[in-house]
Amino acid sequence: MTDLTPIESEFATTEEAEAYDAWFRAKVERAMASKAPKIPHDQVMAEARRIIDRHRAK
């Protein structure tokens, strides 16, 4: 186990970093292989903008 400093990584050890990397890569691969309908980029961005604007108005 190799300890990491906060300057090197947000993880405490290389094992934690490698475990997160494996989890994240698997999640991306599942998403890319999914047959679910895709959401257009413009639609996602419009919804994100509505959420941001709603929170700024508070």
C-alpha distances in whole Angstrom, upper triangle without the diagonal:
4,6,10,13,16,18,15,14,15,12,10,6,7,7,9,11,11,13,15,16,17,19,21,22,23,25,26,27,29,31,32,33,35,39,39,42,40,41,43,41,44,44,40,41,44,43,40,43,45,42,41,45,45,43,44,47,46
4,6,10,13,14,12,12,13,11,8,5,6,8,10,10,11,13,15,16,17,19,21,22,24,25,26,28,30,31,32,34,36,39,40,42,40,41,42,40,43,43,40,40,43,42,39,41,44,41,40,44,44,41,43,46,45
4,7,10,12,10,10,11,9,6,4,7,9,10,11,13,14,15,17,19,20,21,23,25,26,27,29,30,32,33,35,36,40,40,42,40,40,42,39,42,42,39,39,42,41,37,40,42,39,38,41,42,39,40,44,42
4,7,8,6,6,8,7,5,5,7,10,10,9,12,14,14,15,18,19,20,21,24,25,25,27,29,30,31,33,35,39,39,40,38,38,39,37,39,40,36,36,39,38,35,37,39,36,35,38,39,36,37,41,40
4,5,5,6,8,8,7,9,10,13,13,12,15,17,17,18,21,22,21,23,26,26,27,29,31,32,33,35,37,40,40,42,39,39,40,37,39,40,36,36,39,37,34,36,38,35,34,37,38,35,36,39,38
4,5,5,6,7,8,10,12,15,13,12,16,17,16,17,20,21,20,23,25,25,26,28,30,30,32,34,35,39,38,39,37,36,37,34,36,37,33,32,35,34,31,32,35,32,30,33,34,31,32,35,34
4,6,8,10,11,12,13,17,15,14,17,19,18,18,22,22,21,23,26,26,26,29,31,31,32,35,36,39,39,40,37,37,37,34,36,37,33,32,35,35,31,33,35,33,31,34,35,32,32,36,36
4,7,9,9,10,10,14,13,11,14,16,15,15,19,20,19,20,23,24,24,26,29,29,30,32,34,37,37,38,36,36,36,33,36,36,33,32,36,35,31,33,36,33,32,35,36,34,34,38,37
4,5,7,8,9,12,10,8,11,13,12,12,16,17,16,18,21,21,21,24,26,26,27,29,31,34,34,35,33,33,33,31,33,34,30,30,33,32,29,31,33,31,29,33,34,31,32,35,35
4,7,9,10,12,10,8,12,13,11,12,16,16,15,17,20,20,20,23,25,25,26,29,30,33,33,34,32,31,32,30,32,32,28,28,31,30,27,29,31,28,27,30,31,28,29,33,32
4,6,7,9,6,6,9,10,9,11,14,14,14,17,19,19,20,23,24,25,26,28,29,33,33,35,33,32,34,31,34,34,30,30,33,32,29,31,33,30,29,33,33,31,32,36,34
4,7,8,7,8,11,12,12,14,16,17,17,20,22,22,23,26,27,28,30,32,33,36,36,38,36,36,37,35,38,38,34,34,37,35,32,35,37,33,33,36,36,34,35,38,37
4,5,5,6,9,10,11,13,14,16,17,19,20,21,23,25,26,27,29,31,32,36,36,38,36,36,38,36,39,39,35,35,39,37,34,37,39,36,35,39,39,36,38,41,40
4,5,5,6,8,10,10,12,14,15,16,18,20,21,22,24,26,27,28,30,34,34,36,35,35,37,35,38,38,34,35,38,37,34,37,39,36,35,39,40,37,39,42,41
4,5,5,6,9,10,11,12,14,15,17,18,20,21,23,24,26,27,29,32,33,35,34,35,36,35,38,38,34,35,38,37,34,37,39,36,36,40,40,38,39,43,42
4,5,5,6,9,10,11,12,14,16,17,18,20,21,23,24,26,27,31,31,33,32,32,34,32,35,35,31,32,35,34,31,34,36,33,32,36,36,34,36,39,38
4,6,5,6,9,10,11,12,14,15,16,18,20,21,22,24,26,30,30,32,30,30,32,30,33,33,29,30,33,32,29,32,34,31,31,35,35,33,34,38,37
4,5,5,6,9,10,10,12,14,15,16,18,20,21,22,24,28,29,31,29,30,32,30,34,34,30,31,35,33,31,34,36,33,33,37,37,35,37,40,40
4,5,5,6,9,10,11,12,14,15,17,19,20,21,23,26,27,29,28,29,31,30,33,33,29,31,34,32,30,33,35,32,32,36,36,34,36,39,39
4,5,5,6,9,10,11,12,14,15,17,18,20,21,25,25,27,26,26,28,26,30,29,26,27,30,28,26,29,31,28,28,32,32,31,33,36,35
4,5,5,6,9,10,11,12,14,15,16,18,20,24,24,26,24,25,27,25,29,29,25,26,30,28,26,29,31,29,29,33,33,32,34,37,37
4,6,5,6,9,10,11,12,14,15,16,18,22,23,25,24,25,27,26,30,30,26,28,31,30,28,31,33,31,31,35,35,34,36,39,39
4,6,5,6,9,10,11,12,14,16,17,20,21,23,22,23,25,25,28,27,24,26,29,27,25,29,30,28,29,32,33,31,33,36,36
4,5,5,6,9,10,11,12,14,15,19,19,21,20,21,22,21,25,24,21,23,26,24,22,26,28,25,26,30,30,29,31,34,34
4,5,5,6,9,10,11,12,14,18,19,21,19,21,22,21,25,25,22,24,27,26,24,28,30,28,28,32,33,31,33,36,37
4,5,5,6,9,10,11,12,16,17,20,19,21,23,22,26,26,23,25,28,26,25,29,30,28,29,33,33,32,35,38,38
4,5,5,6,9,10,11,14,15,17,16,17,20,19,23,22,19,22,24,23,22,25,27,25,26,29,30,29,31,34,34
4,5,5,6,9,10,13,14,16,14,16,18,17,21,20,18,20,23,22,21,24,26,24,25,29,29,29,31,34,34
4,5,5,6,9,12,14,16,15,17,19,19,23,23,20,22,26,25,24,27,29,28,29,32,33,32,34,37,38
4,5,5,6,10,11,14,13,16,18,19,23,22,20,22,25,24,23,27,28,27,28,31,32,32,34,36,37
4,5,5,9,9,11,10,12,15,15,19,18,16,19,21,20,20,23,25,23,25,28,29,29,31,33,34
4,6,8,10,11,10,13,15,15,19,19,17,19,22,22,21,25,26,26,27,30,31,31,33,35,36
4,7,9,11,11,15,17,18,22,21,20,22,25,24,24,28,29,28,30,33,33,34,36,38,39
4,5,8,9,12,15,17,20,19,18,21,23,22,22,26,27,26,28,31,31,32,34,36,37
4,6,8,12,15,17,20,19,18,22,23,22,23,27,27,27,29,32,32,33,35,37,38
4,6,9,13,15,18,16,15,19,20,19,21,24,24,24,26,29,29,30,32,34,35
4,7,10,13,15,13,13,17,18,17,19,22,22,22,25,27,27,29,31,32,33
4,6,9,12,11,10,14,15,15,16,19,20,20,22,25,25,26,29,30,32
4,6,8,7,7,10,11,11,13,15,16,17,19,21,22,23,25,27,28
4,6,5,7,9,10,11,13,14,16,17,19,20,22,23,25,26,28
4,5,5,6,9,10,11,12,14,15,16,18,20,21,22,24,26
4,5,5,6,9,10,10,12,14,15,16,18,20,21,22,25
4,5,5,6,9,10,11,13,14,15,17,19,20,21,23
4,5,5,6,9,10,11,12,14,15,17,18,20,22
4,5,5,6,9,10,10,12,14,15,16,18,20
4,5,5,6,9,10,10,12,14,15,16,19
4,5,5,6,9,10,11,13,14,15,17
4,5,5,6,9,10,11,12,14,16
4,5,5,6,8,10,10,12,15
4,5,5,6,9,10,11,13
4,6,5,6,9,10,11
4,5,5,6,9,10
4,5,5,6,9
4,6,5,7
4,5,5
4,5
4
